[in-house]
Amino acid sequence: MIKLLIVDDSALMRRQLKTLFQAEGDFQIEVARNGEEAVELNSRFEPDVITLDINMPQMDGLTALSLLMAERPVPVVMVSSLTEKGALSTFEALNLGAVDYIPKPDGTISLSIAEIEREIIAKVRAAAGAHLKKSRGLAARIRGDLSVSKATQPMTPKRSPLVIDQTASRDGLVIIGVSTGGPRTLEDILPKLPANFPWPVLVAQHMPPSFTRPFADRMNGLCALEVFELQRPQLLEAGQICIGRGGADMVVVRRANRLMVSSRPESAEHLWHPSVELLGESVLQHCDPQRVIGVLLTGMGYDGAESFAELNRRGARTIAESKQSAVVFGMPAELINRGGATKVLSMEHIAEQIIQWVNAG
């Protein structure tokens, strides 16, 4: 049995979520009305996983999350509104140690939950077995400093200690696929790329539409390279990291013999979006695989595994994040199982390996 604690100030939301998980048959469930009850039940009930609303009276979800992680660390899935403010709060929660997030239903709750119930169940199940990372900004919150900017900004300098050889070739491409646990992981990798990194970087991170722009803005403040959300067809240029827009797929195209990256409507053939698999397929079609580095990071499922493995078979160098550091060892494990990983590395060594390969040409 999976022990689940549902924390929400809405009685209707608590009831809907409890009914949803009771129907699964393998969940033991307790509920809490606020953050204070959540902290108490975390010690007494000892849940395997918690769903935690961000906006609650008395003690908000972020404060509760800080106390949960300080007293008894446990995988937490945040229940977040699909707004820019909700996105910023969610990124703060991920930095404080939350594993994932699910959208807060709008309108008629019962109908909204029915539309995303499979996603909710899958994320909670994945979180129950997730690898917890050390919380950022936790000490500041425990001291009573609730400032987002002070409590959650990682101490990552804009100047990377890693160095690019000035003779390194400029005609390559880095593609990165990531899902659950991605924002924290990308914050540990992308800021290590120096300002003169000579290859464009494309990132397909599974996220809803309202989250990718705030995430790109956040990463732009941390990275030496320019980071932006893909809004329109864009030439592939050095010194840039392009984040695929939520609610769409990202593909590489060739126009007038020049490589570009473009958005297109979500493909019904693919389960996750922005689709890592579709990005990989487009790179196979338009790029020389020997000039491609593919990186598959933490996430549930298998998105990107097949196209990245095929890239590897055709000469691309690929990295699968190791089980040691992956929050959810799903996507990278699938790449490894297909024999498509040139290297299997923990998160802290990935940027260094990318730079070594770029320097080697």
Secondary structure, 3 states (H helix, E strand, C coil): CEEEEEECCCHHHHHHHHHHHHCCCCEEEEEECCHHHHHHHHHHCCCCEEEEECCCCCCCHHHHHHHHHHHCCCCEEEEECCCHHHHHHHHHHHHCCCCEEEECCCCCHHHHHHHHHHHHHHHHHHHHCCCCCCCCCHHHHHCCCCCHHHHHCCCCCCCCCCCCCCCCCCCCEEEEEECCCHHHHHHHHHHHCCCCCCCCEEEEECCCHHHHHHHHHHHHHHCCCEEEECCCCEECCCCEEEECCCCEEEEEEEECCEEEEEEEECCCCCCCCCCHHHHHHHHHHHCCHHHEEEEECCECCCCCHHHHHHHHHCCCEEEEECCCCCCCECHHHHHHHCCCCCEEECHHHHHHHHHHHHHHC
